[in-house]
Amino acid sequence: MAKLSKRYKKVTEGVDTAKAYAIEEAVKLIKSRALAKFDETIELSINLGVDPRHADQMVRGVSSLPNGTGRKLRVAVFAKGAKADEAKAAGADIVGAEDLAETINKGEINFDRCIATPDMMGIVGRLGKVLGPRNLMPNPRVGTVTMDVANAIKDAKGGAVEFRVEKAGIVQAGVGKASFTEDAIVQNVKAFVDSVMKAKPSGAKGVYMKKVSLSSTMGPGVKIALSSVGAAAEA
């Protein structure tokens, strides 16, 4: 316990939890405190003034991070025929149809993103109880139900991050690695915040974006000044 306390004191030293830092300063603090022996993920958390229990306040979308996530995504594609061949050529890790559905139903989910052509949704739809809770269900709104499977695979592997607001009104995502340069992390954070701003639902009332904070896997959370990431706490 003493060792844990010593480490915690080290990573939190100099961090004012009540202060909202400019994004550049926040990133500098986070990077300097990412002291784990592995390449920590830089995580962004956004508190929104929405109640996702209401359909017109659901926030969902996809953000293309200019510098990627630093994570190698495994992509599964539901497709047949020429589209299956296209998916394989584009670098999909798993391609299938009924056989892939059967594998998933057995609990074997060896992928991080799932894409499907529209004609496959009859099969994919039956997997809702398995894929839905894992946020893996293909959806046309985020570009994962499409005939352009090659481009969807390219986006997924190149840094496209899906987001969906949680019950408490929070959106979270990994926006890079501690090994990224400060500029790369700043650019990714701004891109993600911009995507969430653009996804503001029609039913959102009052202040939409309440708070933004950044952290690393093992580090402290740092509040970010909304104005520094191009987001105003607008009503």
Backbone torsions as a table, in degrees:
resi	resn	phi	psi	omega
1	MET	NA	-38.5	179.5
2	ALA	-62.1	-37.8	-179.9
3	LYS	-65.4	-42.0	179.3
4	LEU	-63.4	-44.5	-179.3
5	SER	-62.7	-39.0	179.6
6	LYS	-64.5	-42.6	-180.0
7	ARG	-66.3	-44.4	-179.2
8	TYR	-60.6	-41.3	179.2
9	LYS	-62.2	-37.6	-178.0
10	LYS	-67.9	-43.4	-176.1
11	VAL	-78.7	-20.7	-179.4
12	THR	-97.6	-9.4	-178.6
13	GLU	-60.5	130.1	178.2
14	GLY	84.6	2.2	179.0
15	VAL	-101.4	120.1	178.1
16	ASP	-92.5	104.6	-175.2
17	THR	-67.4	-16.2	-179.6
18	ALA	-91.6	-11.2	-175.4
19	LYS	-93.4	143.7	173.2
20	ALA	-101.1	112.0	-175.1
21	TYR	-88.1	152.6	169.3
22	ALA	-62.9	148.1	-174.1
23	ILE	-54.8	-41.4	-178.8
24	GLU	-63.3	-40.9	179.5
25	GLU	-70.7	-38.2	179.0
26	ALA	-62.2	-44.1	179.8
27	VAL	-63.7	-41.1	178.8
28	LYS	-60.6	-43.1	178.8
29	LEU	-63.4	-45.7	-177.9
30	ILE	-64.1	-47.5	-179.1
31	LYS	-61.5	-40.5	-177.2
32	SER	-71.1	-14.7	-178.8
33	ARG	-109.5	4.9	175.6
34	ALA	-84.7	83.6	-169.7
35	LEU	-105.0	6.8	179.9
36	ALA	-66.2	163.6	-178.4
37	LYS	-79.1	-3.3	176.4
38	PHE	-117.0	168.3	-178.6
39	ASP	-79.2	98.5	-174.6
40	GLU	-65.1	146.5	175.8
41	THR	-81.5	138.6	174.6
42	ILE	-90.9	120.4	-172.8
43	GLU	-113.3	134.3	179.9
44	LEU	-110.5	135.9	178.3
45	SER	-128.1	130.0	-178.4
46	ILE	-124.1	123.3	176.6
47	ASN	-92.3	121.1	-177.5
48	LEU	-110.5	149.8	177.4
49	GLY	-88.4	58.9	178.7
50	VAL	-131.7	159.9	174.5
51	ASP	-118.3	96.7	-174.5
52	PRO	-64.6	-3.7	174.4
53	ARG	-69.3	-20.1	176.8
54	HIS	-97.5	129.7	-175.9
55	ALA	-57.1	-34.9	-177.3
56	ASP	-82.5	6.5	176.0
57	GLN	-120.9	11.4	178.1
58	MET	-73.9	133.1	178.7
59	VAL	-114.2	119.7	-178.5
60	ARG	-152.5	144.5	178.9
61	GLY	178.1	-163.5	179.7
62	VAL	-139.7	142.0	179.2
63	SER	-123.9	129.9	177.1
64	SER	-93.3	106.3	-179.0
65	LEU	-77.2	126.5	-175.3
66	PRO	-61.2	-24.6	-178.3
67	ASN	-115.4	16.7	178.8
68	GLY	70.8	-178.3	-178.2
69	THR	-103.5	-13.9	-175.6
70	GLY	81.4	3.8	-178.1
71	ARG	-115.3	136.7	178.6
72	LYS	-87.3	111.7	-178.0
73	LEU	-88.6	139.5	173.8
74	ARG	-96.3	126.3	-174.6
75	VAL	-114.1	129.4	175.1
76	ALA	-108.5	141.4	-178.7
77	VAL	-129.5	128.8	172.1
78	PHE	-91.7	112.2	-179.1
79	ALA	-162.5	160.7	176.9
80	LYS	-131.1	161.0	173.1
81	GLY	59.4	-133.0	-176.4
82	ALA	-61.4	-35.2	-180.0
83	LYS	-69.6	-31.2	175.2
84	ALA	-67.5	-42.0	177.3
85	ASP	-63.0	-40.4	179.2
86	GLU	-62.7	-41.4	-179.6
87	ALA	-64.2	-43.7	179.3
88	LYS	-62.8	-42.3	-179.5
89	ALA	-65.9	-28.9	-178.1
90	ALA	-83.6	-4.4	176.1
91	GLY	102.4	15.0	176.9
92	ALA	-60.8	141.9	-178.9
93	ASP	-81.8	-32.6	180.0
94	ILE	-138.4	133.4	177.4
95	VAL	-134.7	133.9	179.7
96	GLY	-174.3	-171.2	179.0
97	ALA	-139.7	-108.6	178.4
98	GLU	-60.4	-37.1	-179.7
99	ASP	-64.9	-38.0	178.3
100	LEU	-68.8	-38.5	178.5
101	ALA	-62.5	-40.8	179.3
102	GLU	-64.1	-40.4	178.5
103	THR	-63.1	-42.6	-179.8
104	ILE	-65.3	-41.1	180.0
105	ASN	-62.9	-23.9	177.8
106	LYS	-81.4	-3.9	179.4
107	GLY	95.3	5.6	179.6
108	GLU	-92.0	98.0	-178.9
109	ILE	-119.0	88.7	-176.0
110	ASN	-102.6	47.8	179.8
111	PHE	-152.7	162.6	-177.9
112	ASP	-112.0	-14.1	179.8
113	ARG	-144.2	140.4	-178.5
114	CYS	-124.5	128.8	-179.0
115	ILE	-121.9	147.2	179.4
116	ALA	-145.4	146.5	170.9
117	THR	-79.0	152.1	-176.2
118	PRO	-53.5	-37.0	-178.1
119	ASP	-69.2	-12.3	179.8
120	MET	-92.2	-4.6	-173.6
121	MET	-69.1	-19.4	174.1
122	GLY	-63.9	-37.6	177.9
123	ILE	-78.2	-47.1	-177.0
124	VAL	-64.1	-36.1	-178.1
125	GLY	-57.1	-29.9	-179.8
126	ARG	-74.8	-7.3	-178.8
127	LEU	-100.0	10.6	-175.8
128	GLY	-54.3	-41.0	-177.9
129	LYS	-69.2	-21.8	179.8
130	VAL	-92.6	-48.2	-175.9
131	LEU	-81.9	-33.4	-177.1
132	GLY	-55.5	-54.5	-179.0
133	PRO	-61.5	-21.7	179.4
134	ARG	-94.2	5.0	-178.7
135	ASN	57.5	38.4	-178.6
136	LEU	-113.3	0.1	-177.0
137	MET	-69.4	124.4	177.1
138	PRO	-57.9	141.9	-176.4
139	ASN	-146.4	129.1	-179.4
140	PRO	-62.4	-26.4	-178.3
141	ARG	-66.5	-25.8	179.8
142	VAL	-111.0	12.6	173.6
143	GLY	80.3	16.2	-179.2
144	THR	-102.1	1.1	166.7
145	VAL	-116.2	106.0	-171.3
146	THR	-161.6	155.8	172.6
147	MET	-84.6	-19.3	179.8
148	ASP	-88.4	67.6	-175.0
149	VAL	-65.7	-33.1	-178.5
150	ALA	-62.3	-45.0	-179.6
151	ASN	-69.3	-36.3	179.0
152	ALA	-64.6	-39.2	178.0
153	ILE	-67.2	-42.2	178.5
154	LYS	-59.8	-44.5	179.5
155	ASP	-63.6	-44.9	-177.9
156	ALA	-61.4	-43.5	-177.8
157	LYS	-80.8	-17.4	-177.2
158	GLY	-93.5	-5.2	176.9
159	GLY	128.3	14.4	176.3
160	ALA	-77.2	125.6	-177.5
161	VAL	-115.7	121.6	175.5
162	GLU	-80.7	145.5	175.8
163	PHE	-137.6	151.1	178.5
164	ARG	-152.2	130.5	-177.2
165	VAL	-66.0	139.5	178.4
166	GLU	-86.9	173.2	-176.1
167	LYS	-55.6	-35.2	-177.5
168	ALA	-82.6	5.6	179.6
169	GLY	82.8	26.6	-177.0
170	ILE	-114.3	137.0	173.2
171	VAL	-112.9	129.6	-179.8
172	GLN	-129.7	149.3	178.0
173	ALA	-163.2	151.2	170.8
174	GLY	-83.3	126.4	-175.5
175	VAL	-118.5	23.1	177.9
176	GLY	147.6	-170.3	179.1
177	LYS	-124.4	157.6	179.7
178	ALA	-61.2	-23.8	179.9
179	SER	-76.5	-12.0	177.6
180	PHE	-65.7	155.9	173.3
181	THR	-70.2	159.7	178.6
182	GLU	-59.6	-43.0	-179.2
183	ASP	-61.1	-40.1	-178.8
184	ALA	-64.4	-41.0	179.4
185	ILE	-67.6	-43.6	178.7
186	VAL	-57.9	-46.0	-179.8
187	GLN	-62.0	-41.8	179.7
188	ASN	-65.8	-42.4	179.5
189	VAL	-61.6	-47.0	-179.0
190	LYS	-62.6	-39.1	179.6
191	ALA	-65.2	-41.4	-178.5
192	PHE	-68.6	-45.7	178.7
193	VAL	-59.1	-41.2	179.6
194	ASP	-61.6	-40.5	179.5
195	SER	-64.7	-40.3	179.2
196	VAL	-68.3	-37.7	177.0
197	MET	-61.5	-43.1	-178.8
198	LYS	-69.3	-20.1	-179.4
199	ALA	-90.0	10.2	-179.3
200	LYS	-55.7	122.1	-177.1
201	PRO	-77.5	158.6	-177.3
202	SER	-64.6	-27.4	-176.6
203	GLY	-87.9	0.4	-179.3
204	ALA	-68.0	128.1	-179.7
205	LYS	-118.8	150.5	178.0
206	GLY	70.8	-149.0	-178.7
207	VAL	-73.0	124.1	-178.4
208	TYR	-82.2	-57.8	-178.7
209	MET	-101.7	107.3	-173.8
210	LYS	-89.1	-44.4	-175.3
211	LYS	-154.2	142.2	175.7
212	VAL	-125.8	132.3	178.3
213	SER	-137.1	153.9	-176.6
214	LEU	-127.0	146.2	177.2
215	SER	-154.9	169.0	170.0
216	SER	-109.6	170.5	-174.9
217	THR	-51.5	-44.3	-176.0
218	MET	-111.5	6.3	-174.6
219	GLY	-104.1	177.9	-179.2
220	PRO	-77.1	162.8	175.1
221	GLY	-88.7	141.9	179.9
222	VAL	-126.5	126.9	177.9
223	LYS	-73.8	144.2	-179.6
224	ILE	-115.2	134.8	176.0
225	ALA	-65.8	124.3	-176.6
226	LEU	-56.1	-39.5	-177.5
227	SER	-62.8	-26.6	-176.7
228	SER	-79.2	-11.6	177.7
229	VAL	-113.6	15.4	176.4
230	GLY	77.4	19.5	179.7
231	ALA	-121.1	127.8	176.1
232	ALA	-101.2	145.8	178.1
233	ALA	-77.2	68.7	-171.9
234	GLU	-86.3	150.5	179.8
235	ALA	-86.9	NA	NA
